[in-house]
Amino acid sequence: MAKTVAFTNAKPPSNLHSHGTTSQTHTVSFLNLNNLSFISCALTLRHKNKQPNWSKPSLVRSKSGLGLGPVDPLEMAAQAWNRTALLVIDMQRDFIENEGPMLVKGGKEIVPNVIKTVQVARQRGILIVWVVREHDPLGRDVELFRRHLYSTGEVGPTSKGSPGAELVDGLVIREGDYKLVKTRFSAFFATHLHSFLQGAGINNLVITGVQTPNCIRQTVYDAVALDYQPVTVIVDATAAATPDIHLANVFDMKNIGVATPTLQEWTDFKA
């Protein structure tokens, strides 16, 4: 038969350690069952000091489902338009116009929205950075997988000084804007964009242009890695070859904290 012994307000057995904590109640039960000894010890500890007052987690505020952090990225940007830059990426004839050798099928449809984004940015005093591809006419600075496009004796896509490297109609570089030439997908790769933005006091980025899975995505991921916050991609002022490709990449970028408003939502947002 099992025997139980209870100790209340008594010193616990020597093999039980309180680790220096003052206790008011100790209950010890000894159970002998089939020649096996089982000891259970329950200690109720009450400390003189109060429980730490841990801060509560910040609430997530989201408008139109855009915010993924403790503060809506759009709200963060609106509080600092003077620390924001708009990147207009690859809106050039060779990528946008129907006869362009590097045509992005969804590119032409977003031209009006990109124009509108630039207009709103100018009204807000946002720095505009025109990110363009301009390659050596012989293709010596282009990716290896594209070099064959420059070996035919004809002018290759977005070759420096060629009509195809020009911005599409309606997009004009003005005084005070900045033009950045890149030769790879990311606007940050092997360019001075980061140092330029730092020197201008920029820490918020808004992204428009083509195309979503390549130049847009890689620029955005680099911006996030460099701790620009917030990074905003205007979903209907960016485009890919198909809507499905575009939306899949927007989904991925949203999952790393990027704001993804429509142009109307971004335009209507007031500081």
C-alpha positions as MATLAB code, in Angstrom:
seq = 'MAKTVAFTNAKPPSNLHSHGTTSQTHTVSFLNLNNLSFISCALTLRHKNKQPNWSKPSLVRSKSGLGLGPVDPLEMAAQAWNRTALLVIDMQRDFIENEGPMLVKGGKEIVPNVIKTVQVARQRGILIVWVVREHDPLGRDVELFRRHLYSTGEVGPTSKGSPGAELVDGLVIREGDYKLVKTRFSAFFATHLHSFLQGAGINNLVITGVQTPNCIRQTVYDAVALDYQPVTVIVDATAAATPDIHLANVFDMKNIGVATPTLQEWTDFKA';
ca = [
       0.000    0.000    0.000;
       1.204    3.503   -0.815;
       2.141    5.844    1.970;
       1.912    9.617    1.673;
       3.597   12.053    3.985;
       2.890   15.791    3.657;
       5.081   18.542    5.058;
       3.500   21.996    5.332;
       5.549   25.072    6.273;
       8.387   22.742    7.049;
      11.979   22.550    5.916;
      12.206   20.403    2.786;
      14.391   17.295    2.751;
      18.107   17.916    2.319;
      18.119   16.603   -1.248;
      15.699   19.339   -2.396;
      17.208   22.714   -3.229;
      15.418   26.031   -3.339;
      18.298   27.773   -5.197;
      18.236   30.707   -2.792;
      14.546   31.553   -3.312;
      12.407   32.219   -0.246;
       9.298   30.016   -0.190;
       6.311   29.929    2.090;
       4.805   26.537    1.256;
       6.448   23.191    0.543;
       4.430   20.054   -0.122;
       6.298   16.784   -0.503;
       4.733   13.410   -1.174;
       6.520   10.066   -0.792;
       4.962    7.194   -2.745;
       6.143    3.593   -2.413;
       4.696    1.392   -5.135;
       5.969   -2.114   -5.986;
       9.226   -1.478   -4.178;
       9.842    1.572   -6.369;
      10.279    4.929   -4.678;
       8.638    7.899   -6.370;
       9.091   11.396   -5.078;
       7.103   14.366   -6.327;
       7.761   17.821   -5.104;
       5.509   20.836   -5.691;
       6.859   24.189   -4.702;
       4.742   27.320   -4.604;
       7.025   30.328   -4.806;
       5.994   33.837   -4.001;
       8.463   36.625   -4.536;
       8.451   39.869   -2.673;
       9.142   41.799   -5.864;
       6.332   42.429   -8.330;
       6.248   40.698  -11.716;
       8.147   42.679  -14.395;
       5.944   45.021  -16.376;
       6.767   43.818  -19.889;
       5.835   46.196  -22.687;
       3.047   45.077  -24.955;
       3.789   44.374  -28.636;
       3.164   47.252  -30.987;
      -0.096   47.014  -32.867;
       0.086   46.504  -36.601;
      -1.737   49.239  -38.421;
      -2.624   48.531  -42.025;
      -4.511   50.516  -44.601;
      -5.772   48.492  -47.564;
      -3.691   45.610  -46.245;
      -0.467   47.374  -47.172;
       1.298   47.573  -43.831;
       3.289   44.566  -42.647;
       5.232   46.169  -39.814;
       4.457   47.980  -36.583;
       3.682   51.128  -38.589;
       2.036   51.362  -41.980;
       4.864   51.876  -44.539;
       2.792   54.452  -46.403;
       2.362   56.470  -43.234;
       6.104   56.318  -42.610;
       6.794   57.581  -46.126;
       4.237   60.363  -45.909;
       5.939   61.698  -42.813;
       9.157   62.184  -44.757;
       8.573   62.929  -48.439;
      11.782   64.968  -48.364;
      13.670   61.795  -47.492;
      11.995   59.807  -50.253;
      13.181   59.007  -53.781;
      11.120   57.729  -56.689;
      12.973   55.214  -58.855;
      11.642   54.996  -62.426;
      13.214   51.847  -63.831;
      13.835   50.966  -67.501;
      10.950   52.922  -69.032;
      12.823   52.999  -72.347;
      11.678   52.463  -75.912;
      13.366   49.080  -76.343;
      11.424   47.734  -73.354;
       8.076   49.469  -73.881;
       7.312   50.075  -77.554;
       5.818   47.311  -79.664;
       8.799   46.991  -81.984;
      11.291   47.008  -79.119;
      13.718   44.058  -79.108;
      13.323   43.658  -75.324;
       9.569   44.259  -75.206;
       7.837   43.743  -71.847;
       4.254   43.036  -72.870;
       2.675   44.731  -69.863;
       4.906   47.787  -70.089;
       2.926   49.978  -72.440;
      -0.204   49.757  -70.294;
       1.495   51.311  -67.262;
       2.981   54.334  -69.059;
       0.108   56.674  -68.026;
       0.417   55.555  -64.403;
       4.174   56.054  -64.377;
       3.675   59.563  -65.793;
       1.107   60.276  -63.068;
       3.434   58.907  -60.373;
       6.181   61.263  -61.517;
       3.761   64.208  -61.434;
       2.659   63.413  -57.875;
       6.264   62.927  -56.793;
       7.192   66.373  -58.128;
       4.269   67.925  -56.232;
       5.465   66.305  -53.013;
       9.056   67.349  -53.500;
      10.239   63.772  -53.898;
      13.608   63.231  -55.582;
      13.199   61.465  -58.942;
      15.858   58.994  -60.044;
      15.688   57.770  -63.645;
      17.241   54.304  -63.725;
      18.114   53.240  -67.263;
      20.098   50.592  -69.081;
      22.725   51.904  -71.440;
      25.128   49.387  -72.940;
      28.280   49.479  -74.945;
      27.204   49.114  -78.614;
      29.369   45.986  -78.880;
      27.753   44.467  -75.793;
      30.967   44.202  -73.824;
      29.263   45.247  -70.582;
      26.079   43.198  -70.970;
      25.231   39.899  -69.255;
      26.733   36.837  -70.940;
      23.325   35.372  -71.748;
      22.482   38.487  -73.806;
      25.742   38.968  -75.666;
      24.416   37.240  -78.779;
      22.048   40.205  -79.258;
      25.073   42.432  -79.908;
      27.038   40.175  -82.245;
      24.975   40.596  -85.406;
      26.575   43.868  -86.487;
      23.376   45.757  -85.657;
      22.811   48.094  -82.741;
      22.017   46.042  -79.646;
      19.190   46.743  -77.193;
      19.482   50.008  -75.211;
      22.899   50.744  -76.687;
      24.213   54.080  -75.508;
      23.010   56.916  -77.771;
      20.515   54.733  -79.644;
      16.799   55.601  -80.011;
      15.920   52.444  -78.106;
      17.721   53.719  -75.012;
      15.558   56.852  -74.849;
      12.690   57.231  -72.395;
       9.208   56.687  -73.815;
       7.076   59.694  -74.726;
       5.656   61.507  -71.725;
       8.614   60.829  -69.434;
      11.138   63.667  -69.310;
      14.188   64.194  -67.141;
      14.042   67.672  -65.627;
      16.467   69.854  -63.770;
      16.949   68.507  -60.268;
      16.236   64.906  -61.313;
      18.994   62.321  -61.329;
      19.868   59.809  -64.039;
      21.501   56.517  -63.086;
      22.903   54.110  -65.674;
      23.000   50.417  -64.818;
      24.098   47.337  -66.760;
      22.461   44.647  -64.644;
      19.040   43.942  -63.153;
      19.482   45.684  -59.805;
      19.899   49.445  -59.761;
      22.296   48.949  -56.843;
      24.601   46.402  -58.488;
      27.969   47.907  -59.500;
      26.535   51.445  -59.369;
      26.888   54.368  -56.979;
      23.136   54.552  -56.271;
      23.422   53.718  -52.573;
      26.114   56.311  -51.891;
      24.175   58.912  -53.885;
      20.972   58.272  -51.915;
      22.829   58.348  -48.616;
      24.413   61.655  -49.534;
      20.978   63.059  -50.363;
      19.563   61.910  -47.015;
      17.220   59.389  -48.629;
      15.958   56.385  -46.691;
      12.510   55.799  -48.272;
      12.079   54.426  -51.795;
       9.151   54.263  -54.196;
       9.570   51.962  -57.206;
       7.932   52.062  -60.650;
       8.802   50.639  -64.073;
       9.643   47.272  -65.639;
       9.918   44.483  -65.268;
       8.662   43.030  -62.021;
      10.553   39.689  -61.801;
      13.895   41.138  -62.900;
      14.909   44.760  -62.409;
      12.073   45.685  -60.056;
      12.426   42.666  -57.791;
      16.211   42.698  -57.588;
      16.329   46.421  -56.905;
      13.689   46.033  -54.194;
      15.458   43.125  -52.502;
      18.740   45.029  -52.502;
      16.985   48.070  -51.056;
      15.539   45.961  -48.251;
      18.952   44.398  -47.602;
      20.424   47.902  -47.351;
      17.766   48.832  -44.758;
      15.787   51.369  -46.761;
      12.490   51.717  -44.934;
       9.884   51.837  -46.181;
      10.220   50.455  -49.697;
       7.074   50.933  -51.782;
       6.217   49.277  -55.098;
       3.256   50.853  -56.893;
       1.534   47.786  -58.234;
      -0.176   49.353  -61.233;
       2.873   51.418  -62.212;
       5.040   48.305  -62.518;
       4.602   45.442  -64.962;
       5.803   42.090  -66.251;
       5.220   39.940  -69.325;
       1.983   38.583  -67.852;
      -0.309   39.570  -64.958;
       0.351   36.241  -63.227;
       4.115   36.795  -63.222;
       3.607   40.328  -61.975;
       1.290   39.376  -59.110;
       3.434   36.425  -58.004;
       6.434   38.716  -57.599;
       4.379   41.409  -55.883;
       3.259   38.743  -53.407;
       6.871   37.806  -52.642;
       7.901   41.424  -52.134;
       4.940   42.132  -49.883;
       6.015   39.200  -47.725;
       9.319   40.907  -46.917;
       7.640   44.083  -45.710;
       7.353   46.037  -48.954;
       4.308   48.296  -49.310;
       2.277   47.512  -52.427;
      -0.361   50.228  -52.976;
      -2.109   51.097  -56.182;
      -1.321   54.468  -57.699;
      -4.655   55.817  -56.443;
      -3.971   54.673  -52.896;
      -0.487   56.180  -52.948;
      -1.771   59.430  -54.479;
      -4.644   59.776  -52.011;
      -2.481   59.161  -48.974;
      -1.936   62.410  -47.108;
       0.903   63.178  -44.737;
];
